[in-house]
């Protein structure tokens, strides 16, 4: 069971690293595009476009900071609050496996939400930061529900 959990968690870590690298690339591209938009709008004398581009650039920076500073802290805090296992035997191993997988999947889902928002901003659309926060909230709610389900399953199945 521990081999399976370590294999799955390694896969989720690798997926998180790949998605984080793609997020960083798209964040840089979106930042460059907004800076070019600011310079072209200032040459044309369009003040509204300048401030629109500056606000989009600020939202890209805030989204990047949330992604790389906020998401790992949120997941580690919730991961430590998930019950590891109660009892002994197979239910203990299943509880440990479930809590690890729940944390890994929630981290990946939160990064995917931020990546989708950044991808939208990099192609010139709105950054949809609110949608990313809503999806992160859904992932957190799922982790909270799972933290209640693990002890209930241990109680139902019986522990040593």
PAKE-71317 format. One record per residue: residue number from 1; residue in three letters; chain; x, y negated, z of N, C-alpha, C in turn. Coordinates in Angstrom, 3 decimals. Atoms other than C-alpha are relative to their C-alpha. Example, Ala and Ser with C-alpha at 12.3 -4.5 7.8 and 13.67 -1.06 7.14 Angstrom:
BEGIN
> seq | type | mol | n_px | n_py | n_pz | ca_px | ca_py | ca_pz | c_px | c_py | c_pz
> 1 | ALA | A | 0.890 | 1.190 | 0.000 | 12.300 | 4.500 | 7.800 | 0.900 | -1.200 | 0.000
> 2 | SER | A | -0.820 | 1.190 | -0.060 | 13.670 | 1.060 | 7.140 | -0.770 | -1.090 | 0.730
***
This chain:
BEGIN
> seq | type | mol | n_px | n_py | n_pz | ca_px | ca_py | ca_pz | c_px | c_py | c_pz
> 1 | UNK | A | 0.825 | 1.188 | 0.000 | 0.000 | 0.000 | 0.000 | 0.872 | -1.255 | 0.000
> 2 | UNK | A | -0.866 | 1.178 | -0.049 | 2.844 | -2.391 | 0.782 | 0.694 | -0.233 | -1.333
> 3 | UNK | A | -0.609 | 0.164 | 1.321 | 4.421 | -1.698 | -2.603 | -0.961 | -0.688 | -0.954
> 4 | UNK | A | 1.013 | 0.608 | 0.865 | 1.185 | -2.624 | -4.359 | -0.177 | -1.472 | 0.346
> 5 | UNK | A | 0.189 | 1.400 | -0.395 | 0.759 | -5.801 | -2.330 | 1.202 | -0.844 | -0.377
> 6 | UNK | A | -1.187 | 0.787 | 0.378 | 4.352 | -6.909 | -2.901 | 0.076 | -0.182 | -1.508
> 7 | UNK | A | 0.014 | 0.125 | 1.454 | 4.006 | -6.212 | -6.629 | -1.018 | -1.044 | -0.457
> 8 | UNK | A | 1.032 | 0.971 | 0.375 | 0.760 | -8.187 | -6.891 | 0.373 | -1.419 | 0.420
> 9 | UNK | A | -0.402 | 1.331 | -0.452 | 2.094 | -11.087 | -4.828 | 1.172 | -0.544 | -0.817
> 10 | UNK | A | -1.087 | 0.430 | 0.879 | 5.261 | -11.184 | -6.949 | -0.552 | -0.457 | -1.341
> 11 | UNK | A | 0.635 | 0.399 | 1.263 | 3.107 | -11.320 | -10.075 | -0.692 | -1.354 | 0.143
> 12 | UNK | A | 0.676 | 1.283 | -0.217 | 1.030 | -14.173 | -8.609 | 1.000 | -1.136 | 0.181
> 13 | UNK | A | -1.038 | 1.031 | -0.143 | 4.199 | -16.078 | -7.623 | 0.588 | -0.368 | -1.353
> 14 | UNK | A | -0.546 | 0.269 | 1.339 | 5.595 | -15.706 | -11.144 | -0.993 | -0.775 | -0.856
> 15 | UNK | A | 1.028 | 0.738 | 0.748 | 2.296 | -16.876 | -12.635 | -0.084 | -1.436 | 0.494
> 16 | UNK | A | 0.040 | 1.352 | -0.561 | 2.293 | -19.866 | -10.275 | 1.177 | -0.816 | -0.502
> 17 | UNK | A | -1.188 | 0.710 | 0.477 | 5.854 | -20.795 | -11.296 | -0.131 | -0.362 | -1.479
> 18 | UNK | A | 0.173 | 0.291 | 1.420 | 5.024 | -20.534 | -15.002 | -1.020 | -1.113 | -0.211
> 19 | UNK | A | 1.023 | 1.033 | 0.126 | 1.885 | -22.625 | -14.606 | 0.499 | -1.335 | 0.540
> 20 | UNK | A | -0.569 | 1.244 | -0.539 | 3.771 | -25.172 | -12.485 | 0.978 | -0.626 | -0.989
> 21 | UNK | A | -0.915 | 0.525 | 1.012 | 6.445 | -25.502 | -15.176 | -0.765 | -0.612 | -1.171
> 22 | UNK | A | 0.830 | 0.562 | 1.073 | 3.783 | -26.009 | -17.850 | -0.682 | -1.281 | 0.462
> 23 | UNK | A | 0.611 | 1.210 | -0.551 | 2.059 | -28.535 | -15.571 | 0.985 | -1.160 | -0.030
> 24 | UNK | A | -1.016 | 1.051 | -0.005 | 5.298 | -30.481 | -15.199 | 0.281 | -0.508 | -1.413
> 25 | UNK | A | -0.227 | 0.418 | 1.383 | 5.858 | -30.495 | -18.969 | -1.140 | -0.869 | -0.512
> 26 | UNK | A | 1.137 | 0.799 | 0.448 | 2.347 | -31.756 | -19.661 | -0.100 | -1.317 | 0.756
> 27 | UNK | A | 0.003 | 1.256 | -0.756 | 2.657 | -34.341 | -16.881 | 0.994 | -0.988 | -0.602
> 28 | UNK | A | -0.974 | 0.881 | 0.636 | 5.798 | -35.721 | -18.494 | -0.496 | -0.500 | -1.349
> 29 | UNK | A | 0.545 | 0.414 | 1.295 | 4.152 | -35.758 | -21.914 | -1.132 | -1.015 | 0.164
> 30 | UNK | A | 1.098 | 0.935 | -0.239 | 1.062 | -37.477 | -20.547 | 0.528 | -1.343 | 0.480
> 31 | UNK | A | -0.598 | 1.249 | -0.459 | 3.222 | -40.059 | -18.762 | 0.639 | -0.779 | -1.133
> 32 | UNK | A | -0.621 | 0.661 | 1.155 | 5.187 | -40.791 | -21.920 | -1.065 | -0.574 | -0.921
> 33 | UNK | A | 1.071 | 0.490 | 0.879 | 1.974 | -41.097 | -23.943 | -0.652 | -1.253 | 0.577
> 34 | UNK | A | 0.611 | 1.181 | -0.614 | 0.493 | -43.551 | -21.440 | 0.945 | -1.190 | -0.013
> 35 | UNK | A | -0.961 | 1.110 | 0.081 | 3.713 | -45.615 | -21.366 | 0.055 | -0.578 | -1.408
> 36 | UNK | A | 0.042 | 0.493 | 1.384 | 3.663 | -45.811 | -25.159 | -1.290 | -0.771 | -0.266
> 37 | UNK | A | 1.272 | 0.700 | 0.155 | 0.026 | -46.826 | -25.003 | 0.038 | -1.370 | 0.666
> 38 | UNK | A | -0.154 | 1.291 | -0.681 | 0.879 | -49.574 | -22.495 | 0.811 | -0.954 | -0.857
> 39 | UNK | A | -0.851 | 0.891 | 0.797 | 3.645 | -50.933 | -24.703 | -0.693 | -0.449 | -1.281
> 40 | UNK | A | 0.692 | 0.411 | 1.232 | 1.542 | -50.886 | -27.862 | -1.159 | -0.943 | 0.294
> 41 | UNK | A | 1.106 | 0.890 | -0.359 | -1.413 | -52.507 | -26.107 | 0.514 | -1.374 | 0.418
> 42 | UNK | A | -0.544 | 1.304 | -0.392 | 0.809 | -55.233 | -24.661 | 0.490 | -0.767 | -1.219
> 43 | UNK | A | -0.409 | 0.669 | 1.234 | 2.210 | -55.968 | -28.126 | -1.218 | -0.592 | -0.714
> 44 | UNK | A | 1.222 | 0.483 | 0.638 | -1.339 | -56.304 | -29.453 | -0.687 | -1.089 | 0.825
> 45 | UNK | A | 0.624 | 0.993 | -0.865 | -2.299 | -58.487 | -26.496 | -1.330 | 0.434 | 0.568
> 46 | UNK | A | 1.259 | -0.536 | -0.522 | -5.110 | -56.236 | -25.336 | 0.184 | 0.333 | 1.473
> 47 | UNK | A | -0.206 | -0.175 | -1.439 | -5.092 | -56.673 | -21.573 | -0.817 | 1.150 | 0.570
> 48 | UNK | A | 0.842 | -1.091 | -0.506 | -7.952 | -54.231 | -21.017 | 0.646 | 1.351 | -0.261
> 49 | UNK | A | -0.657 | -1.269 | 0.321 | -6.080 | -51.431 | -22.770 | 1.241 | 0.207 | 0.860
> 50 | UNK | A | -1.189 | -0.116 | -0.844 | -2.959 | -52.199 | -20.759 | -0.386 | 0.525 | 1.376
> 51 | UNK | A | 0.402 | -0.429 | -1.335 | -4.757 | -51.857 | -17.436 | -0.645 | 1.380 | -0.013
> 52 | UNK | A | 0.557 | -1.350 | 0.123 | -6.623 | -48.797 | -18.652 | 1.115 | 1.036 | -0.049
> 53 | UNK | A | -1.130 | -0.927 | 0.097 | -3.319 | -47.132 | -19.528 | 0.764 | 0.080 | 1.313
> 54 | UNK | A | -0.693 | -0.013 | -1.289 | -1.732 | -48.168 | -16.235 | -0.792 | 0.831 | 1.008
> 55 | UNK | A | 0.800 | -0.811 | -0.931 | -4.650 | -46.665 | -14.301 | 0.079 | 1.481 | -0.356
> 56 | UNK | A | -0.157 | -1.400 | 0.392 | -4.356 | -43.446 | -16.336 | 1.364 | 0.527 | 0.424
> 57 | UNK | A | -1.332 | -0.405 | -0.430 | -0.633 | -43.355 | -15.587 | 0.039 | 0.219 | 1.512
> 58 | UNK | A | 0.064 | -0.183 | -1.447 | -1.329 | -43.806 | -11.874 | -0.761 | 1.271 | 0.371
> 59 | UNK | A | 0.732 | -1.242 | -0.297 | -3.888 | -40.995 | -11.944 | 0.844 | 1.226 | -0.307
> 60 | UNK | A | -0.908 | -1.110 | 0.313 | -1.288 | -38.740 | -13.584 | 0.999 | 0.195 | 1.130
> 61 | UNK | A | -0.952 | -0.088 | -1.110 | 1.190 | -39.561 | -10.815 | -0.677 | 0.578 | 1.241
> 62 | UNK | A | 0.715 | -0.502 | -1.176 | -1.413 | -38.956 | -8.086 | -0.322 | 1.486 | -0.156
> 63 | UNK | A | 0.302 | -1.407 | 0.245 | -2.451 | -35.658 | -9.668 | 1.252 | 0.853 | 0.139
> 64 | UNK | A | -1.254 | -0.730 | -0.148 | 1.175 | -34.563 | -9.885 | 0.430 | 0.122 | 1.444
> 65 | UNK | A | -0.343 | -0.056 | -1.421 | 1.812 | -35.466 | -6.251 | -0.908 | 0.959 | 0.756
> 66 | UNK | A | 0.935 | -0.928 | -0.645 | -1.325 | -33.608 | -5.166 | 0.358 | 1.440 | -0.337
> 67 | UNK | A | -0.288 | -1.362 | 0.424 | -0.304 | -30.575 | -7.176 | 1.238 | 0.561 | 0.674
> 68 | UNK | A | -1.253 | -0.550 | -0.508 | 3.268 | -30.249 | -5.968 | 0.212 | -0.207 | 1.494
> 69 | UNK | A | -0.148 | 0.207 | -1.439 | 2.913 | -31.593 | -2.428 | -1.202 | 0.491 | 0.790
> 70 | UNK | A | 1.214 | -0.335 | -0.740 | -0.692 | -30.903 | -1.456 | -0.395 | 1.458 | -0.063
> 71 | UNK | A | 0.492 | -1.375 | 0.164 | -1.607 | -27.507 | -2.871 | 0.829 | 1.013 | 0.797
> 72 | UNK | A | -0.739 | -0.990 | -0.816 | 1.306 | -25.537 | -1.311 | -0.252 | -0.141 | 1.498
> 73 | UNK | A | 0.254 | 0.191 | -1.425 | 0.640 | -27.094 | 2.097 | -1.389 | 0.496 | 0.391
> 74 | UNK | A | 1.370 | -0.457 | -0.279 | -3.101 | -26.408 | 1.918 | -0.053 | 1.521 | 0.030
> 75 | UNK | A | 0.040 | -1.464 | 0.075 | -2.553 | -22.796 | 0.890 | 0.758 | 0.621 | 1.169
> 76 | UNK | A | -0.737 | -0.587 | -1.129 | 0.088 | -22.159 | 3.560 | -0.764 | -0.173 | 1.309
> 77 | UNK | A | 0.796 | 0.189 | -1.214 | -2.167 | -23.660 | 6.236 | -1.157 | 0.986 | 0.059
> 78 | UNK | A | 1.113 | -0.952 | 0.008 | -5.118 | -21.533 | 5.176 | 0.480 | 1.441 | 0.058
> 79 | UNK | A | -0.546 | -1.354 | -0.043 | -2.925 | -18.483 | 4.684 | 0.345 | 0.391 | 1.434
> 80 | UNK | A | -0.326 | -0.315 | -1.388 | -1.756 | -18.730 | 8.279 | -1.257 | 0.146 | 0.856
> 81 | UNK | A | 1.231 | -0.131 | -0.781 | -5.347 | -19.061 | 9.480 | -0.788 | 1.262 | -0.347
> 82 | UNK | A | 0.674 | -1.257 | 0.336 | -6.509 | -15.916 | 7.659 | 0.448 | 1.089 | 0.968
> 83 | UNK | A | -0.414 | -1.092 | -0.886 | -6.568 | -12.934 | 9.980 | 0.780 | 1.041 | -0.784
> 84 | UNK | A | -0.827 | -0.985 | 0.686 | -3.853 | -10.500 | 9.058 | -0.655 | 1.363 | -0.005
> 85 | UNK | A | 0.635 | -1.307 | -0.096 | -5.350 | -7.295 | 10.299 | -0.380 | 0.243 | 1.445
> 86 | UNK | A | 0.397 | -0.395 | -1.336 | -7.191 | -5.945 | 13.237 | -0.002 | 1.499 | 0.086
> 87 | UNK | A | 0.027 | -1.444 | -0.172 | -6.597 | -2.470 | 14.471 | 1.219 | 0.666 | -0.575
> 88 | UNK | A | -1.112 | -0.784 | 0.525 | -4.472 | 0.220 | 12.985 | -0.500 | 0.838 | -1.166
> 89 | UNK | A | 0.357 | -0.884 | 1.095 | -4.408 | 2.567 | 10.070 | -0.249 | -0.726 | -1.293
> 90 | UNK | A | 0.207 | 0.568 | 1.334 | -5.696 | 1.870 | 6.594 | -0.715 | -1.351 | 0.014
> 91 | UNK | A | 0.705 | 1.275 | -0.042 | -7.949 | -1.006 | 7.651 | 0.981 | -1.130 | 0.270
> 92 | UNK | A | -1.035 | 1.000 | -0.263 | -4.885 | -2.873 | 8.925 | 0.746 | -0.332 | -1.287
> 93 | UNK | A | -0.699 | 0.222 | 1.269 | -3.092 | -2.416 | 5.597 | -0.886 | -0.726 | -1.000
> 94 | UNK | A | 0.918 | 0.676 | 0.910 | -6.174 | -3.443 | 3.648 | -0.214 | -1.462 | 0.384
> 95 | UNK | A | 0.143 | 1.378 | -0.450 | -6.583 | -6.559 | 5.774 | 1.190 | -0.851 | -0.373
> 96 | UNK | A | -1.215 | 0.724 | 0.377 | -2.980 | -7.588 | 5.183 | 0.042 | -0.230 | -1.498
> 97 | UNK | A | 0.022 | 0.127 | 1.450 | -3.307 | -6.926 | 1.455 | -1.036 | -1.026 | -0.434
> 98 | UNK | A | 1.063 | 0.924 | 0.394 | -6.583 | -8.834 | 1.215 | 0.354 | -1.439 | 0.334
> 99 | UNK | A | -0.333 | 1.380 | -0.355 | -5.321 | -11.897 | 3.075 | 1.095 | -0.546 | -0.898
> 100 | UNK | A | -1.047 | 0.450 | 0.923 | -2.209 | -12.076 | 0.887 | -0.539 | -0.298 | -1.379
> 101 | UNK | A | 0.576 | 0.206 | 1.334 | -4.183 | -11.703 | -2.322 | -0.943 | -1.190 | -0.044
> 102 | UNK | A | 0.918 | 1.143 | -0.035 | -6.797 | -14.246 | -1.271 | 0.782 | -1.302 | -0.061
> 103 | UNK | A | -0.828 | 1.200 | 0.027 | -4.108 | -16.840 | -0.593 | 0.663 | -0.219 | -1.349
> 104 | UNK | A | -0.652 | 0.122 | 1.305 | -2.274 | -16.113 | -3.836 | -0.960 | -0.407 | -1.104
> 105 | UNK | A | 0.990 | 0.345 | 1.023 | -5.406 | -16.264 | -5.971 | -0.526 | -1.415 | 0.176
> 106 | UNK | A | 0.468 | 1.365 | -0.231 | -6.570 | -19.480 | -4.318 | 1.048 | -1.015 | -0.450
> 107 | UNK | A | -1.063 | 0.912 | 0.449 | -3.185 | -21.129 | -4.950 | 0.042 | -0.080 | -1.516
> 108 | UNK | A | -0.015 | -0.012 | 1.459 | -3.267 | -20.059 | -8.578 | -1.221 | -0.711 | -0.571
> 109 | UNK | A | 1.212 | 0.658 | 0.491 | -6.845 | -21.268 | -8.996 | 0.076 | -1.515 | 0.177
> 110 | UNK | A | -0.158 | 1.438 | -0.203 | -6.044 | -24.669 | -7.492 | 0.966 | -0.596 | -1.007
> 111 | UNK | A | -0.952 | 0.499 | 0.990 | -3.028 | -25.061 | -9.772 | -0.611 | -0.004 | -1.392
> 112 | UNK | A | 0.661 | -0.026 | 1.309 | -5.146 | -24.048 | -12.763 | -0.939 | -1.187 | -0.160
> 113 | UNK | A | 0.889 | 1.164 | 0.055 | -7.655 | -26.774 | -11.906 | 0.789 | -1.275 | -0.248
> 114 | UNK | A | -0.839 | 1.178 | 0.213 | -4.897 | -29.375 | -11.676 | 0.606 | 0.018 | -1.395
> 115 | UNK | A | -0.568 | -0.111 | 1.345 | -3.348 | -28.057 | -14.905 | -1.019 | -0.382 | -1.064
> 116 | UNK | A | 1.045 | 0.361 | 0.956 | -6.647 | -28.379 | -16.760 | -0.217 | -1.505 | -0.025
> 117 | UNK | A | 0.148 | 1.442 | -0.083 | -6.997 | -31.932 | -15.536 | 1.172 | -0.714 | -0.661
> 118 | UNK | A | -1.180 | 0.614 | 0.609 | -3.434 | -32.768 | -16.593 | 0.021 | 0.219 | -1.498
> 119 | UNK | A | 0.067 | -0.269 | 1.435 | -3.928 | -31.128 | -19.976 | -0.960 | -0.962 | -0.670
> 120 | UNK | A | 0.960 | 0.964 | 0.526 | -6.954 | -33.323 | -20.541 | 0.604 | -1.396 | -0.068
> 121 | UNK | A | -0.620 | 1.324 | -0.006 | -4.967 | -36.420 | -19.577 | 1.112 | -0.099 | -1.029
> 122 | UNK | A | -1.116 | 0.057 | 0.942 | -2.047 | -35.479 | -21.811 | -0.459 | -0.120 | -1.438
> 123 | UNK | A | 0.474 | 0.127 | 1.375 | -4.186 | -35.289 | -24.939 | -0.838 | -1.257 | -0.192
> 124 | UNK | A | 0.665 | 1.291 | 0.138 | -5.720 | -38.682 | -24.244 | -1.381 | -0.078 | 0.597
> 125 | UNK | A | 1.319 | 0.020 | -0.621 | -8.900 | -37.701 | -22.436 | 0.085 | -0.525 | 1.422
> 126 | UNK | A | -0.007 | 0.414 | -1.407 | -9.904 | -38.561 | -18.919 | 0.712 | 1.058 | 0.825
> 127 | UNK | A | -0.771 | -0.953 | -0.805 | -7.845 | -36.961 | -16.177 | -0.895 | 0.920 | 0.813
> 128 | UNK | A | 0.994 | -0.809 | -0.719 | -10.979 | -35.567 | -14.461 | 0.532 | 0.534 | 1.319
> 129 | UNK | A | -0.555 | -0.353 | -1.303 | -9.311 | -35.577 | -11.063 | -1.086 | 0.509 | 0.933
> 130 | UNK | A | 1.106 | -0.437 | -0.849 | -12.702 | -35.168 | -9.428 | -0.341 | 1.468 | -0.253
> 131 | UNK | A | 0.281 | -1.408 | 0.304 | -13.296 | -31.869 | -11.239 | 1.073 | 0.911 | 0.589
> 132 | UNK | A | -1.077 | -0.800 | -0.593 | -9.896 | -30.613 | -10.093 | -0.199 | 0.130 | 1.500
> 133 | UNK | A | 0.230 | -0.063 | -1.447 | -10.736 | -31.504 | -6.496 | -1.194 | 0.881 | 0.343
> 134 | UNK | A | 1.169 | -0.854 | -0.241 | -14.135 | -29.800 | -6.750 | 0.392 | 1.472 | -0.115
> 135 | UNK | A | -0.404 | -1.394 | 0.151 | -12.548 | -26.596 | -8.025 | 0.944 | 0.435 | 1.124
> 136 | UNK | A | -0.852 | -0.316 | -1.154 | -9.903 | -26.770 | -5.276 | -0.854 | 0.236 | 1.247
> 137 | UNK | A | 0.909 | -0.198 | -1.125 | -12.720 | -27.141 | -2.749 | -0.700 | 1.340 | -0.068
> 138 | UNK | A | 0.621 | -1.317 | 0.155 | -14.410 | -24.056 | -4.179 | 0.963 | 1.104 | 0.398
> 139 | UNK | A | -0.992 | -1.007 | -0.369 | -11.184 | -22.086 | -3.786 | 0.196 | 0.044 | 1.511
> 140 | UNK | A | -0.143 | 0.046 | -1.458 | -10.828 | -23.263 | -0.185 | -1.210 | 0.620 | 0.688
> 141 | UNK | A | 1.209 | -0.576 | -0.579 | -14.438 | -22.334 | 0.557 | 0.025 | 1.527 | -0.129
> 142 | UNK | A | -0.139 | -1.444 | 0.176 | -13.788 | -18.878 | -0.872 | 0.972 | 0.609 | 0.997
> 143 | UNK | A | -0.956 | -0.502 | -0.992 | -10.763 | -18.493 | 1.400 | -0.614 | 0.020 | 1.394
> 144 | UNK | A | 0.643 | 0.044 | -1.319 | -12.823 | -19.537 | 4.422 | -1.005 | 1.143 | 0.148
> 145 | UNK | A | 0.940 | -1.121 | -0.052 | -15.547 | -17.021 | 3.558 | 0.726 | 1.335 | 0.149
> 146 | UNK | A | -0.754 | -1.243 | -0.097 | -12.955 | -14.318 | 3.102 | 0.601 | 0.168 | 1.389
> 147 | UNK | A | -0.567 | -0.115 | -1.345 | -11.396 | -15.146 | 6.461 | -1.048 | 0.485 | 0.998
> 148 | UNK | A | 1.059 | -0.534 | -0.861 | -14.767 | -14.376 | 8.025 | -0.335 | 1.442 | -0.373
> 149 | UNK | A | 0.379 | -1.340 | 0.453 | -15.306 | -11.243 | 5.935 | 0.985 | 1.073 | 0.451
> 150 | UNK | A | -0.996 | -1.010 | -0.374 | -12.053 | -9.499 | 6.868 | -0.240 | 0.547 | 1.408
> 151 | UNK | A | 0.296 | -0.579 | -1.316 | -12.791 | -9.221 | 10.625 | -1.321 | 0.749 | 0.054
> 152 | UNK | A | 1.282 | -0.710 | 0.032 | -16.395 | -8.244 | 9.888 | 0.150 | 1.385 | -0.620
> 153 | UNK | A | -0.230 | -1.309 | 0.616 | -15.212 | -5.451 | 7.588 | 0.747 | 0.918 | 0.953
> 154 | UNK | A | -0.734 | -0.811 | -0.971 | -12.768 | -4.284 | 10.257 | -0.927 | 0.502 | 1.109
> 155 | UNK | A | 0.944 | -0.400 | -1.046 | -15.547 | -4.245 | 12.847 | -0.966 | 1.050 | -0.525
> 156 | UNK | A | 0.962 | -0.935 | 0.578 | -17.946 | -2.432 | 10.492 | 0.642 | 1.372 | -0.226
> 157 | UNK | A | -0.652 | -1.262 | 0.305 | -15.434 | 0.228 | 9.431 | 0.604 | 0.654 | 1.240
> 158 | UNK | A | -0.538 | -0.555 | -1.230 | -14.153 | 0.662 | 12.946 | 1.517 | -0.108 | 0.040
> 159 | UNK | A | -1.437 | 0.117 | -0.168 | -10.705 | 0.038 | 14.284 | 0.424 | 0.862 | 1.167
> 160 | UNK | A | -0.538 | -0.849 | -1.084 | -8.454 | 1.954 | 16.643 | -0.007 | -0.693 | 1.328
***
